[in-house]
Amino acid sequence: MLCNPPFMDTTLDFQLTGTGRCANAAQSMGCMRFAPLAEHIRNLPYGRVPGDSHGLTVVREGRGTCSSKHQFLAALAHECGRADIVLTVGLYRMSARTNPAIGPILMAAGFDDILEAHCYLTYQRQRYDFTGLPAGAVSPFDVLIDERGTTPENLAAMKVPYHREALIRWARAHGVDAG
């Protein structure tokens, strides 16, 4: 069975009862519960995929980013009547401590950090990240500066301008031409 990873956070576990496109895709993979599917999605390689309004491309391509993986999981939760699971976009100070691979790039540019937008799920005031990237010394959640909920259908329309506006403010504050 595809959806039987060795470790699962069962806090978000529920039966996949929906009949929409995401629920059908999950069930066709043999996934009948949310927590094992979320762990399966976390374990998929990190990689950009062509966008769609529900993140189904993650299932088809077998990879995804924070946006596409969480967009799919949120759409699936909503199809199963779980509107209390919120797709969230947070802005955080990305640095070598949160994302070790970015350290040399920031250092070469003369910066300690830069604002990054990150997608995850929020449920009962807890944040859940199923991106699957290696953890840095500091969690992005520890250096959040703002976060907003959105819907899977509105993610692309919301995230890009939200991140762009924050980067323009960051650039101005750091003396960088945001032109």
Beta strands, then each sheet from edge to edge (+ up, - down):
strand 1: 86-95
strand 2: 113-123
strand 3: 126-128
strand 4: 144-150
sheet 1: 3+ 2- 1+ 4-
end
